[in-house]
Amino acid sequence: MAYYEDFEVGQKVISKRRTITDGMATALIDIGGFTADQFNDAISANKTPLGWRAIPGRLVFALMGGLVERMSILEGGGPGMLVGADELVWKAPLKVGDTIYLEWEVTQKRKTSNPRWGLVKNKETLINQDGKVLCTVVITHLFEYKKDAA
């Protein structure tokens, strides 16, 4: 993970893209224990108001975390800890076959009373291949200070 000092308010990063395949969706839905027919059965899903098989919202949030982990901005440095997720809003469903990417922006940065950790907040926005925003969330991490900066 990066260090606290590696981030600046307003800093933006865009993740690599990822296509949600049927096999990926099936594996994630099974591992997550989602049993509703609309997630597991295309015929049932076709009868829902959406008319197609959607990915459960809780899995969407997990996929967003995976896209963040793949960003080079977080490579190297010290440990970081996820300590909060606020303002989580699903704006549109994610479906099998979508190609997604994540926009990541530092919105706040502040020192804490702990001499080892600084707080960094960022807004994550998940977007599909059509430019449609699917989900947004404000994430809070604690990042370690560089040893010589503490």
Secondary structure per residue as TSV (DSSP state, phi and psi in degrees):
chain	resnum	aa	ss	phi	psi
A	1	M	-	360.0	162.4
A	2	A	-	-79.9	171.3
A	3	Y	-	-96.2	160.1
A	4	Y	G	-51.3	-43.7
A	5	E	G	-67.7	-14.2
A	6	D	G	-77.6	-7.5
A	7	F	-	-109.6	146.5
A	8	E	-	-132.0	139.8
A	9	V	T	-58.2	133.0
A	10	G	T	94.3	-13.6
A	11	Q	-	-61.7	132.7
A	12	K	E	-126.4	142.8
A	13	V	E	-138.1	143.3
A	14	I	E	-114.7	131.9
A	15	S	-	-76.3	170.4
A	16	K	-	-69.7	158.3
A	17	R	-	-83.9	158.2
A	18	R	E	-146.1	130.5
A	19	T	E	-94.3	132.8
A	20	I	-	-87.2	103.5
A	21	T	-	-84.3	163.8
A	22	D	H	-61.4	-42.2
A	23	G	H	-63.4	-41.9
A	24	M	H	-62.4	-46.9
A	25	A	H	-60.8	-45.5
A	26	T	H	-61.2	-45.8
A	27	A	H	-62.5	-46.6
A	28	L	H	-64.6	-41.8
A	29	I	H	-63.1	-42.7
A	30	D	H	-65.5	-47.2
A	31	I	H	-62.0	-39.5
A	32	G	H	-73.1	-13.2
A	33	G	T	79.0	21.3
A	34	F	-	-79.2	120.4
A	35	T	-	-111.2	-4.9
A	36	A	-	-62.6	138.1
A	37	D	H	-56.0	-37.0
A	38	Q	H	-64.7	-16.2
A	39	F	H	-95.7	-19.7
A	40	N	H	-115.7	-11.8
A	41	D	-	-136.4	112.4
A	42	A	H	-61.6	-34.2
A	43	I	H	-66.3	-45.2
A	44	S	H	-64.3	-41.2
A	45	A	H	-61.9	-36.4
A	46	N	H	-65.2	-19.2
A	47	K	T	-91.6	-4.1
A	48	T	S	-81.0	167.4
A	49	P	S	-56.7	-29.3
A	50	L	S	-71.0	-39.3
A	51	G	-	83.9	9.6
A	52	W	S	-157.7	170.2
A	53	R	-	-79.8	115.3
A	54	A	B	-98.4	160.3
A	55	I	-	-91.3	132.3
A	56	P	-	-54.4	140.5
A	57	G	H	-55.8	-38.3
A	58	R	H	-64.8	-31.3
A	59	L	H	-73.1	-33.4
A	60	V	H	-58.4	-45.1
A	61	F	H	-60.3	-41.8
A	62	A	H	-64.9	-40.6
A	63	L	H	-62.8	-36.3
A	64	M	H	-61.0	-43.1
A	65	G	H	-61.0	-38.9
A	66	G	H	-64.0	-39.0
A	67	L	H	-65.0	-37.5
A	68	V	H	-64.0	-44.0
A	69	E	H	-59.8	-26.6
A	70	R	T	-83.3	-5.9
A	71	M	-	-78.1	137.5
A	72	S	G	-67.8	-20.4
A	73	I	G	-59.3	-26.6
A	74	L	G	-96.8	2.1
A	75	E	S	-79.3	148.2
A	76	G	S	75.4	-178.1
A	77	G	S	79.5	-160.3
A	78	G	S	-97.4	-172.2
A	79	P	-	-73.1	151.2
A	80	G	E	-128.1	150.1
A	81	M	E	-130.2	127.1
A	82	L	E	-72.1	122.8
A	83	V	E	-124.5	-2.4
A	84	G	E	-167.7	149.7
A	85	A	E	-140.3	116.4
A	86	D	E	-126.5	160.4
A	87	E	E	55.6	38.8
A	88	L	E	-73.7	120.1
A	89	V	E	-134.8	124.4
A	90	W	E	-91.6	118.4
A	91	K	-	-98.3	-25.3
A	92	A	S	-158.7	152.3
A	93	P	-	-75.7	151.9
A	94	L	-	-97.5	133.3
A	95	K	B	-122.9	159.0
A	96	V	T	-57.5	131.8
A	97	G	T	101.3	-16.7
A	98	D	-	-66.5	147.1
A	99	T	E	-110.0	124.7
A	100	I	E	-119.7	157.8
A	101	Y	E	-148.6	169.0
A	102	L	E	-126.5	132.5
A	103	E	E	-97.2	133.4
A	104	W	E	-127.9	124.1
A	105	E	E	-135.5	130.1
A	106	V	E	-72.7	123.6
A	107	T	E	-110.1	-20.4
A	108	Q	E	-157.0	147.7
A	109	K	E	-148.6	129.2
A	110	R	E	-153.8	151.2
A	111	K	E	-75.4	155.2
A	112	T	-	-114.5	176.2
A	113	S	S	-73.9	-15.8
A	114	N	S	-81.7	125.2
A	115	P	T	-69.2	-6.3
A	116	R	T	-99.0	-25.7
A	117	W	E	-125.2	142.1
A	118	G	E	-118.7	151.8
A	119	L	E	-98.7	132.8
A	120	V	E	-128.9	125.4
A	121	K	E	-108.2	140.7
A	122	N	E	-140.9	151.2
A	123	K	E	-97.9	130.8
A	124	E	E	-111.3	133.2
A	125	T	E	-127.4	119.2
A	126	L	E	-92.4	129.7
A	127	I	E	-130.3	141.9
A	128	N	E	-95.7	-176.9
A	129	Q	T	-64.0	-18.9
A	130	D	T	-93.1	2.8
A	131	G	S	82.2	10.7
A	132	K	-	-84.2	130.9
A	133	V	E	-75.8	124.4
A	134	L	E	-98.2	-36.5
A	135	C	E	-158.3	145.7
A	136	T	E	-133.3	151.8
A	137	V	E	-158.8	149.9
A	138	V	E	-104.1	121.6
A	139	I	E	-109.3	141.4
A	140	T	E	-118.4	127.8
A	141	H	E	-122.3	152.1
A	142	L	E	-102.8	128.7
A	143	F	E	-118.4	142.3
A	144	E	E	-69.5	143.1
A	145	Y	-	-74.7	152.6
A	146	K	-	-63.5	144.5
A	147	K	T	-57.3	-38.5
A	148	D	T	-84.2	-5.8
A	149	A	T	-102.8	-13.1
A	150	A	-	-70.5	360.0
